[in-house]
């Protein structure tokens, strides 16, 4: 799924912003949950796949970035600008292994999309607006529009993570974006590997 978004999402205008039909998203999610993924996926599925992936992020227990340290994440943006990157990287190092692995792939994929923003119109800000609500929420609160009282702060956090930490964290600590840019003949195998490694 991440491989597909990495390759096809970069060329899709409004990826993650345009919504897919709820029924189509539900059917693909149920197919994935039942181990009955119907391949090959095509560009016609791109918005459905993006919807399923965001739904997957919202279903991670405790959120990808860790709801137990929600206030610490929110406080980061109050930090002096010169210290923000270091503070964010320290927060990321505290993530569970599975969460850190998924964040690695997520940032690589988002970087590929943002790099082609002239074509897809998804700048780092637009991506942050679309993705941030699915990455972090307060303890005990569901990930839903009603729980988005501090949405602007989460968008700003995601922008800092995406822009400031990408080089320092992604490339030097977890490997470059090339980890997901593998040759096309390994497409299906890598897609299943990425999903399998981050099961919750």
C-alpha positions in Angstrom: 0.0 0.0 0.0 2.8 2.4 0.9 4.7 1.5 -2.2 1.6 2.2 -4.3 1.1 5.6 -2.7 4.9 6.3 -3.0 4.8 5.7 -6.8 1.3 6.8 -7.8 0.5 9.4 -5.2 3.3 11.7 -6.4 1.5 12.2 -9.7 -2.1 12.4 -8.3 -3.5 15.9 -7.8 -5.1 16.3 -4.4 -3.8 12.9 -3.0 -4.9 12.6 0.7 -7.1 15.7 0.2 -9.8 14.4 -2.1 -12.0 11.9 -0.4 -13.0 8.5 -1.7 -16.4 6.9 -1.3 -16.9 5.6 2.3 -18.3 2.3 0.9 -15.3 1.7 -1.4 -12.9 2.5 1.5 -14.7 0.1 3.8 -14.8 -2.7 1.2 -11.0 -2.4 0.5 -10.3 -2.2 4.3 -12.3 -5.4 4.9 -10.6 -7.1 2.0 -7.2 -6.2 3.5 -8.3 -7.3 7.0 -9.4 -10.6 5.6 -6.2 -11.2 3.7 -8.0 -11.0 0.4 -6.3 -8.1 -1.3 -7.3 -8.1 -5.0 -4.2 -7.3 -7.1 -3.2 -5.6 -9.2 -4.3 -2.2 -7.9 -4.4 0.6 -10.5 -4.4 4.4 -10.5 -8.2 4.2 -10.5 -7.9 3.0 -6.9 -5.5 5.7 -5.7 -8.0 7.8 -3.6 -9.5 4.7 -2.1 -6.1 3.4 -1.1 -5.2 6.8 0.4 -8.5 6.7 2.3 -7.8 3.2 3.6 -4.3 4.2 4.7 -5.6 7.3 6.7 -8.2 5.0 8.2 -5.4 2.6 9.2 -3.5 5.4 10.9 -6.6 6.5 12.8 -7.1 2.9 14.1 -3.6 2.6 15.6 -4.1 2.2 19.4 -2.9 5.3 21.2 -2.0 7.0 17.9 1.2 6.7 15.9 2.9 9.5 17.8 1.7 8.4 21.2 -1.3 9.9 22.9 0.3 9.3 26.3 2.8 12.1 25.4 0.2 14.2 23.7 0.8 17.3 25.8 4.6 17.0 25.2 4.0 17.0 21.5 1.8 20.1 21.8 4.3 21.8 24.0 7.0 21.3 21.3 5.7 24.1 19.2 6.1 26.5 22.1 9.8 25.7 22.2 12.4 28.2 20.9 12.7 27.7 17.2 16.4 26.8 17.4 15.5 23.9 19.7 12.5 22.5 17.9 14.3 20.1 15.7 16.3 18.6 18.5 13.2 18.3 20.7 11.2 16.6 18.0 14.0 14.1 17.2 14.2 13.2 20.9 10.4 12.7 21.0 10.6 10.5 17.9 13.4 8.4 19.5 11.0 7.5 22.3 8.4 6.0 20.0 7.8 2.2 20.1 9.8 0.3 17.5 6.7 -0.5 15.4 5.6 3.2 15.4 9.1 4.4 14.5 9.2 2.0 11.5 5.8 3.1 10.2 6.8 6.7 10.6 9.9 6.0 8.6 7.9 4.7 5.7 5.3 7.4 6.1 7.8 10.3 5.9 9.5 8.7 2.9 6.2 8.5 1.1 5.1 12.0 2.0 8.5 13.4 0.9 8.1 11.8 -2.5 4.6 13.3 -2.8 5.7 16.8 -1.7 8.7 16.7 -4.0 6.2 16.8 -6.9 3.9 19.4 -5.4 4.0 21.4 -8.7 2.1 18.5 -10.3 -0.1 17.2 -7.4 -0.6 20.5 -5.5 0.2 18.8 -2.2 2.7 21.1 -0.5 4.1 20.2 2.9 1.4 22.4 4.5 -1.4 20.7 2.6 -0.1 17.2 3.4 0.2 18.2 7.1 -3.4 19.4 7.1 -4.6 16.1 5.7 -2.4 13.7 7.7 -1.8 15.3 11.1 -5.2 14.6 12.6 -4.6 10.9 11.9 -1.3 10.8 13.8 -2.0 12.2 17.2 -4.9 12.8 19.6 -5.4 13.3 23.3 -5.6 10.3 25.7 -9.0 8.7 25.7 -10.2 10.7 22.8 -11.2 9.1 19.5 -9.7 10.3 16.3 -12.6 12.3 14.9 -13.4 15.8 13.8 -15.1 16.4 17.1 -11.7 15.7 18.9 -9.8 18.2 16.8 -9.8 21.2 19.1 -6.1 21.7 18.7 -5.9 20.8 15.0 -3.8 23.8 14.0 -1.2 22.9 16.6 -1.0 19.3 15.3 -0.6 20.6 11.7 2.3 22.8 12.8 3.9 19.8 14.6 3.6 17.7 11.4 5.1 20.5 9.4 8.1 20.6 11.8 8.5 16.9 11.7 8.2 16.8 7.9 10.4 19.7 7.0 12.9 20.0 9.9 13.4 16.4 11.0 13.4 14.6 7.6 17.1 15.0 7.0 18.3 14.7 10.6 16.0 11.8 11.6 14.9 10.0 8.5 18.2 9.9 6.6 20.7 9.6 9.4 18.8 7.6 12.0 16.5 5.4 10.0 17.8 5.5 6.4 16.9 7.5 3.4 13.7 7.7 1.5 15.2 5.1 -0.9 14.2 2.4 1.6 10.8 2.4 -0.1 11.8 3.2 -3.6 12.6 -0.3 -4.6 12.5 -1.8 -8.1 9.0 -2.4 -9.5 9.4 -6.1 -9.7 9.3 -6.3 -5.9 6.2 -4.1 -5.8 3.7 -6.6 -4.4 6.2 -8.2 -2.0 7.3 -4.9 -0.6 3.8 -3.7 -0.2 2.8 -6.6 1.9 6.0 -6.4 3.9 5.4 -2.8 4.8 1.9 -3.6 5.9 3.0 -6.7 7.7 5.8 -5.1 9.7 3.5 -2.5 11.3 0.6 -4.6 12.3 -1.2 -3.5 15.5 
